[in-house]
Amino acid sequence: MKALFIGGTGVISTQISRLLVAQGWNLTLLNRGNRSYTVPGANQLIADINDEAAVAKAIENEQYDVVADFICFTPEQAQRDVRLFKGKTRQFIFISSASAYQKPLATPVITESTPLCNPYWEYSRNKIAIEELLMKEYRENGFPITIVRPSHTYSRRSLPLSIHGKFGEWQVLQRMLEGKKVLVPGDGTSLWAVMSSRDFAPAFVGLMGNIHAIGQAVQITSEEMLTWNQIMATVAHALGVEYKPCFVPSEMISKCQKYDCTGSLVGDKSNSVIFDNSKLHQLVPTYTQALRFDQAAPESVQYFLSHPEKQVADPEFDAFCDQVVAILEEAEQKIAAL
């Protein structure tokens, strides 16, 4: 089986690429070659996917069983993919997002038939528009689309956090190590689904080359429901420190223009969600989720602690957190004095 991945070395796609190589797929990764790591055993096609003419020339004599685009974020990019791969693949997989589902939710139980509508986040609205474009191509022209909707996926090199700065996770971990409070949406009791890329990969591979997945949208999400308190407390435990939350209303922090809390919180992470993966199990009956978050998180934490290049300080975000904590602590004192 022959596959082409556009991207292929990200949080989600790296583990999929490794699994495909282990299973004997002929896998090519199309990217600009900017990342310092590669996937041993995979072919590499160095190109900029946005240079459509160059990519078209590079693949003009190729045919694929599966093409998957992990870095398609706008309808214009999806239209480019249709032009490039129409007639050149038996299946095209678009990685959408579970954040595209209805916000606010009418029901916390989410299936693939839950309406797609997110007025809070442009990222999600673009994913919805791409889905509509590609399904139209499938209905009218037979373009062999499969849509995959992941939720919050992490890897050995990343951690799922609710609120963080511009440079990623490290400053939140640093605050925990320093005994400072960390920002947590609401009262920390909303349910969330975090999934290891090691569990995501076999589910995704089970959809590849699967004739029953053509023309379908399928969510691949965790079946372990956790509160944000449980998620953050698990990270603190892996660091060997006490969990000290500062609970902040999502609507309140979304007023801050410095960080995108409207989209990422009000439009996504602050909503309690329970995903029904019945469709995935029907299409990939051998799939089972193997890792709980408390089993996988310590490895991710140790990766940050043992790799200095991941320890990127974010003093601006740290100061922002201190300010929010101080404001809320003062408000608590005033309320207590009433």
Secondary structure, 3 states (H helix, E strand, C coil): CEEEEECCCCCCHHHHHHHHHHCCCEEEEEECCCCCCCCCCCEEEECCCCCHHHHHHHCCCCCECEEEECCCCCHHHHHHHHHHHCCCECCEEEECCHHHECCCCCCCEECCCCCECCCCCHHHHHHHHHHHHHHHHHHHHCCCEEEEEECEEECCCCCCCCCCECCECHHHHHHHHCCCCEEEECCCCCEEEEEEHHHHHHHHHHHCCCHHHCCEEEEECCCCEEEHHHHHHHHHHHHCCCCCEEEECHHHHCCCCCCCHHHHHHHHHCCCCEECCHHHHHHCCCCCCCCCHHHHHHHHHHHHHHCHHHCCCCHHHHHHHHHHHHHHHHHHHHHHCC
